[in-house]
């Protein structure tokens, strides 16, 4: 199997891969309720609903609720819909 890539496409793929790797390294592994609310513009009640219905995983450490970055990514990737014309 031979794949042809021009220089522009190759550069684009490399930039995407490097950006993704840097983003993962710089991100915190877990986030508090307040951080998630601020990041995604949702209310505490919305997060409570997502936890209660098991749509979003979380960690309970004593009374503290934490969300793993990878769980947030998975939830938003799963629930992402491309915009644009039908």
C-alpha positions in Angstrom: 0.0 0.0 0.0 1.5 3.3 -1.1 0.2 6.6 0.3 1.1 9.8 -1.5 1.5 12.9 0.6 2.5 16.3 -0.7 4.7 18.5 1.5 1.8 20.7 2.6 -0.3 17.7 3.7 2.6 16.1 5.6 3.4 19.4 7.3 -0.3 19.7 8.3 -0.3 16.2 9.8 2.9 16.8 11.7 1.6 20.1 13.2 -1.6 18.4 14.3 0.3 15.5 15.9 2.7 17.8 17.7 -0.1 20.1 18.9 -2.0 17.1 20.3 1.0 15.8 22.1 1.9 19.2 23.6 -1.7 19.7 24.7 -1.8 16.3 26.5 1.5 17.1 28.3 0.4 20.5 29.4 -3.1 19.6 30.6 -3.9 18.7 34.1 -4.9 15.0 34.5 -8.0 15.9 36.7 -10.3 18.8 37.0 -12.6 20.1 39.8 -16.3 20.8 39.3 -15.6 24.5 39.2 -12.9 24.1 36.5 -15.1 21.9 34.3 -18.0 24.4 34.7 -15.7 27.3 33.6 -14.1 25.3 30.8 -17.3 24.2 29.1 -19.8 26.8 30.3 -22.1 24.3 32.1 -23.7 24.5 35.5 -23.0 22.4 38.5 -26.4 20.9 38.1 -25.6 19.8 34.6 -22.5 18.0 35.8 -24.5 16.4 38.6 -27.0 15.2 36.0 -24.2 13.7 33.8 -22.8 12.0 36.9 -26.1 10.7 38.1 -27.0 9.2 34.6 -23.5 7.8 34.3 -22.9 9.7 31.1 -19.7 11.2 32.5 -17.2 9.4 34.7 -15.8 11.0 37.8 -13.5 10.3 40.8 -14.8 10.8 44.4 -12.0 11.6 46.8 -13.7 12.1 50.2 -16.2 14.9 49.6 -14.3 16.1 46.5 -15.5 15.3 43.0 -12.8 15.2 40.2 -13.1 14.6 36.5 -10.3 13.0 34.5 -9.3 14.9 31.4 -9.6 11.8 29.3 -13.1 11.2 30.5 -14.1 14.7 29.5 -12.4 14.2 26.1 -14.3 10.9 25.5 -17.6 12.4 26.5 -17.3 15.4 24.3 -15.9 13.4 21.4 -18.8 11.0 21.7 -21.4 13.8 21.8 -19.8 16.0 19.0 -21.8 16.8 15.9 -20.2 18.4 12.9 -21.8 21.7 12.0 -22.5 23.0 8.5 -25.0 22.2 5.7 -27.0 19.1 5.6 
